[in-house]
């Protein structure tokens, strides 16, 4: 028995790798371990060995594949254009089917189904907040310490009119953790898009984007969530996500939801793209106030998966901030969805390296366009650091300038 699901890597995909090794230098897990099996090249070799029957899908293979953060840094440097991200998701789907376990079923249930239940997610985030307030934070995963102390804001099923001439309709993906744990980012996104001339809708029937399910290998759940969103967002000019992991996954809906998914994917924009475009077009104001330095952290699924680098910086400069770069390689912070919870020691090592880069930058404000990265940074930085979304910082600057408040 080799591959038994349609998610498995195709022979031509496995044959694409030329073994050049350019991926090794940019792979976070290889840099941590110097172990070939912890590199993209090593993982592809393991996949090929399974495909030709040399290696079985066993616990060792599971560990090799499971240790990948899925940061996509390897895809940026690969001269053969190996679609490594899709392949690793496909192999994880194979492992889920061929090597079922109670732990894997539980993770699939949480990441494929429970995250699509807003009430349940809200309950979980509230419970984590209670644990922290009770002084018992040391008993829960460190990543969860990065959750914001958020008040509930009901945004689902609403419509927000454009300010001035309407340029189109933007459907906002509320997401799973974002809706309950980070509503301030959504509010900043909505108000910025309104000011840019977009009517914003937050459809009541939408679901989690499915990225966490896909990364876990819960392919059927990922397809179900994708199809639900395809149906819900069918009438919008643009589909906007303000978490990089979500926008990246939405842009791959052609794989997860066929023709309808491909149509939706063509209309997806990360919020940094549409806001930067509006600034450059003159639809949004540019601040003349010097608000000081801001350290910029590039989420992997923005920088590597979507190749979006300039846009967050355009937004922050327009808000009056001076950009401080912290990592020219854009190495992963170690959050990586559920990966940081499953590999806490390696996750902490990567996070501490990122925190050290922030310390050296000399700014107490850090901009990150992905909720998982924000949580990881906040959990590993001292309390006087502020981690916020670029659009959040931009909209605050717009409001400050309008009211005469010093930023």
C-alpha positions in Angstrom: 0.0 0.0 0.0 1.4 3.4 -1.0 -0.8 6.4 -1.6 -4.6 5.9 -1.2 -6.1 9.4 -1.3 -6.4 11.9 -4.1 -4.5 14.4 -1.9 -1.2 12.5 -2.4 1.8 14.1 -4.3 1.8 13.3 -8.0 4.8 11.5 -9.5 5.7 14.6 -11.6 5.7 16.8 -8.4 8.1 14.4 -6.6 10.3 14.3 -9.7 10.6 18.1 -9.8 13.1 18.3 -7.0 16.7 18.4 -8.4 18.3 18.1 -5.0 20.2 21.3 -5.2 19.9 22.1 -1.5 19.1 25.8 -1.8 16.2 25.2 0.5 18.3 24.1 3.4 19.6 27.6 4.3 16.1 29.1 4.5 14.4 26.1 6.3 13.8 26.9 10.0 13.8 23.3 11.2 17.0 22.5 9.3 18.7 25.5 10.8 17.6 24.3 14.2 18.8 20.7 13.8 21.2 20.5 10.9 19.4 17.2 10.2 18.7 16.4 6.5 15.4 14.8 7.4 14.3 18.1 8.9 14.8 19.9 5.5 12.5 20.2 2.5 14.9 18.1 0.4 15.0 15.4 3.1 11.2 15.4 3.4 10.8 15.2 -0.4 13.2 12.3 -0.4 11.1 10.6 2.3 7.9 11.1 0.2 9.6 9.7 -2.9 10.8 6.7 -0.9 7.2 6.0 0.3 5.9 6.5 -3.3 8.2 3.8 -4.7 7.6 1.4 -1.8 11.0 1.7 -0.2 9.7 3.2 3.0 6.4 2.6 4.9 4.1 5.3 6.3 5.1 4.7 9.9 5.8 6.8 13.0 9.2 7.8 11.8 7.8 9.1 8.5 5.0 10.8 10.4 7.6 12.6 12.6 9.6 13.7 9.5 6.6 15.2 7.9 5.0 16.5 11.1 8.1 18.6 12.1 7.6 20.8 9.0 6.3 24.3 9.9 4.8 24.7 6.4 6.3 28.2 6.2 6.8 28.0 2.4 10.3 29.7 2.6 11.7 26.8 0.5 9.3 27.6 -2.3 10.7 31.1 -2.7 14.2 29.8 -3.4 13.4 26.6 -5.3 14.6 26.8 -8.9 12.4 23.8 -9.8 9.3 25.4 -8.4 8.4 22.4 -6.3 4.9 23.0 -4.8 6.1 21.9 -1.4 3.3 23.4 0.6 0.5 21.6 -1.2 2.6 18.4 -1.2 3.1 18.4 2.6 -0.6 19.0 3.1 -1.4 16.1 0.8 1.0 13.8 2.6 -0.4 14.8 6.0 -3.9 13.8 4.6 -2.4 10.4 3.7 -0.9 9.9 7.1 -4.3 10.8 8.7 -6.0 8.1 6.7 -3.3 5.4 6.8 -2.2 5.9 10.4 -5.3 7.0 12.4 -4.8 7.7 16.1 -6.9 9.1 18.9 -4.7 12.2 19.1 -4.9 12.8 15.4 -8.7 12.4 15.4 -8.9 14.8 18.3 -6.8 17.4 16.4 -8.9 17.0 13.3 -12.1 17.5 15.3 -10.8 20.7 16.8 -9.1 22.2 13.7 -11.6 20.9 11.1 -14.9 21.3 12.9 -14.8 23.1 16.3 -12.9 26.2 14.9 -15.9 26.7 12.6 -18.2 27.2 15.6 -17.9 30.8 16.7 -19.6 30.2 20.1 -17.2 27.4 20.9 -14.1 29.4 19.9 -15.3 32.3 22.0 -15.8 30.0 25.0 -12.3 28.6 24.6 -10.7 32.0 24.3 -12.7 33.2 27.4 -11.5 30.1 29.3 -7.9 30.9 28.5 -8.4 34.4 29.7 -9.8 33.2 33.0 -6.8 30.9 33.5 -4.4 33.7 32.9 -6.3 36.1 35.3 -6.2 33.3 37.9 -2.5 33.3 37.7 -2.4 29.8 36.3 -0.9 30.7 32.9 2.1 28.5 33.4 -0.3 25.5 33.1 -1.3 26.3 29.5 0.7 26.5 26.3 2.9 29.6 26.1 1.4 30.6 22.7 -2.0 31.2 24.3 -0.4 33.8 26.6 -0.3 36.0 23.4 -4.1 36.2 23.2 -5.4 39.8 23.5 -7.7 40.9 26.4 -10.5 41.6 23.9 -14.0 42.8 24.6 -16.7 41.2 22.5 -17.6 43.0 19.3 -20.5 41.6 17.3 -19.6 42.0 13.6 -21.2 38.9 11.9 -24.0 39.4 9.5 -23.6 43.2 9.2 -23.1 45.7 6.3 -21.0 48.8 6.5 -21.6 51.6 3.9 -18.7 53.2 2.0 -17.7 56.7 2.8 -18.0 58.8 -0.3 -18.3 57.3 -3.8 -18.5 53.5 -3.6 -15.7 51.6 -5.4 -17.1 48.1 -4.8 -18.1 45.5 -2.2 -15.6 43.9 0.0 -16.6 40.7 1.9 -14.6 40.4 5.1 -13.6 36.9 6.3 -14.0 37.0 10.1 -12.1 33.8 10.6 -12.0 31.6 13.7 -9.7 33.0 16.4 -9.8 36.4 14.8 -13.5 36.9 15.3 -13.5 36.2 19.0 -10.0 37.0 20.0 -8.9 40.0 17.8 -12.0 41.9 16.8 -10.1 45.2 17.0 -8.2 44.3 13.9 -11.5 43.7 12.1 -12.9 47.0 13.2 -9.7 48.8 11.9 -10.0 46.9 8.6 -13.7 47.7 8.2 -13.3 51.4 9.0 -10.2 51.7 6.7 -12.0 50.0 3.8 -15.1 52.2 4.3 -12.9 55.3 4.1 -11.3 54.0 1.0 -14.7 53.7 -0.6 -15.7 50.1 -0.1 -19.0 48.8 1.1 -18.0 46.0 3.6 -20.1 43.0 4.4 -19.6 40.3 7.0 -21.8 37.5 5.8 -23.5 35.6 8.6 -23.0 32.2 6.9 -19.3 32.3 6.5 -16.9 29.8 8.1 -13.3 29.4 9.1 -11.1 29.5 6.0 -9.9 25.9 6.5 -6.2 26.6 6.7 -5.8 24.8 10.0 -7.7 21.8 8.8 -5.6 21.6 5.6 -2.3 21.9 7.5 -3.4 19.1 9.9 -4.3 16.8 7.0 -8.1 17.0 7.6 -8.7 17.4 3.8 -12.4 16.6 3.8 -13.0 19.3 6.4 -10.8 21.7 4.6 -12.9 21.1 1.4 -16.2 21.4 3.2 -15.2 24.8 4.8 -13.9 26.1 1.5 -17.1 25.2 -0.3 -19.2 26.9 2.3 -17.2 30.1 1.9 -17.4 29.9 -1.9 -21.2 29.8 -1.6 -21.3 32.7 0.9 -18.9 35.1 -0.8 -20.2 34.6 -4.4 -21.5 38.1 -4.9 -18.6 40.2 -3.6 -16.1 42.1 -5.7 -13.3 41.3 -3.3 -12.9 38.9 -0.5 -10.7 40.4 2.2 -8.7 38.6 5.0 -6.8 40.5 7.6 -4.8 37.5 8.8 -2.0 36.4 6.4 -2.6 32.7 7.0 -6.2 33.1 6.0 -5.6 35.2 2.9 -2.9 32.7 1.7 -5.2 29.8 2.1 -8.2 31.5 0.4 -5.9 32.2 -2.6 -5.5 28.4 -2.9 -9.2 27.6 -3.0 -8.9 26.5 -6.6 -7.3 23.3 -5.2 -9.9 22.9 -2.4 -13.1 23.9 -4.1 -12.7 23.4 -7.8 -14.0 26.0 -10.3 -16.0 28.0 -7.8 -12.9 28.0 -5.5 -10.7 29.3 -8.3 -13.2 32.1 -9.0 -13.2 33.1 -5.3 -9.4 32.9 -5.2 -9.2 35.4 -8.0 -11.1 37.9 -5.9 -9.1 37.4 -2.7 -6.9 40.2 -1.3 -4.9 40.3 1.9 -6.0 43.6 3.6 -2.5 44.9 3.3 -2.7 44.7 -0.5 -6.0 46.6 -0.9 -5.1 49.3 1.7 -1.6 49.9 0.2 -3.3 50.2 -3.2 -5.8 52.7 -1.9 -3.0 54.8 -0.2 -1.0 54.9 -3.5 -4.1 55.8 -5.4 -4.8 58.7 -3.1 -8.1 57.2 -1.7 -6.6 57.1 1.8 -4.7 59.9 3.6 -1.0 59.9 4.4 0.1 61.3 7.8 2.7 64.0 8.1 3.3 63.1 11.8 6.5 61.4 12.8 5.3 58.5 15.1 8.7 57.0 15.5 10.1 53.6 14.7 8.2 50.4 14.2 9.7 47.0 13.9 8.2 44.9 11.0 7.8 41.2 11.3 7.0 39.4 8.1 4.5 36.5 8.5 5.6 33.5 6.5 2.2 33.2 4.7 2.5 36.9 3.7 6.1 37.0 2.7 6.7 33.5 1.4 3.3 32.1 0.3 2.0 35.4 -1.2 5.2 37.3 -1.9 3.8 40.3 -0.2 6.6 42.4 1.3 6.2 46.1 0.3 2.6 46.6 1.2 2.7 46.5 5.0 5.6 49.0 4.8 3.7 51.3 2.5 0.9 51.3 5.1 3.1 51.9 8.1 5.0 54.8 6.3 1.7 56.3 5.4 0.8 56.2 9.1 3.9 58.2 10.0 6.1 55.4 11.2 9.8 54.8 10.4 10.4 51.2 9.3 13.0 49.1 11.2 13.8 45.8 9.6 14.4 42.9 12.0 15.1 39.9 9.8 16.0 40.1 6.1 15.5 36.3 5.7 11.9 36.4 7.1 12.6 33.3 9.2 9.5 31.8 10.8 8.6 32.9 14.4 7.7 29.3 15.3 3.9 29.7 15.8 2.9 28.0 12.5 -0.7 27.3 13.4 -1.0 24.3 15.7 2.7 23.4 15.2 3.9 25.5 18.1 1.5 23.7 20.4 2.8 20.3 19.2 6.5 21.2 19.2 6.8 23.7 22.1 10.6 23.5 22.6 11.4 24.1 19.0 8.7 26.8 18.8 10.2 28.6 21.8 13.7 28.5 20.3 12.5 30.2 17.1 10.3 32.7 19.0 13.2 33.7 21.3 15.4 34.3 18.2 12.6 36.6 16.8 12.2 38.4 20.2 16.0 39.0 20.3 15.7 40.6 16.8 12.9 42.9 18.1 15.0 43.8 21.1 17.9 44.8 18.9 15.6 46.9 16.7 15.1 49.5 19.4 11.3 49.9 18.8 8.6 49.0 21.4 6.0 48.8 18.6 6.0 45.7 16.4 3.8 45.3 13.3 2.7 41.9 12.3 0.0 41.0 9.8 -0.9 37.6 11.1 -2.7 36.6 14.3 -0.6 33.6 15.1 2.7 35.6 14.7 1.2 38.3 16.9 0.4 35.8 19.6 3.8 34.3 19.4 5.6 37.6 19.6 3.4 38.9 22.5 4.0 35.7 24.4 7.8 36.1 24.1 8.2 39.8 24.5 8.1 41.9 27.7 4.8 43.7 28.6 5.9 47.1 27.4 6.1 46.0 23.8 3.0 46.4 21.7 2.3 44.0 18.8 -0.4 45.2 16.3 -1.5 44.7 12.7 -0.2 47.3 10.2 -3.8 48.4 9.3 -4.6 48.8 12.9 -1.7 51.1 13.4 -2.6 53.0 10.2 -6.3 53.5 11.2 -5.3 54.8 14.7 -3.0 57.3 13.0 -5.8 58.5 10.7 -8.1 59.0 13.7 -5.3 60.7 15.7 -4.6 63.1 12.8 -8.4 63.9 12.4 -8.8 64.6 16.1 -5.5 66.3 16.7 -4.3 63.6 19.1 -0.5 63.1 19.2 0.4 59.6 18.0 
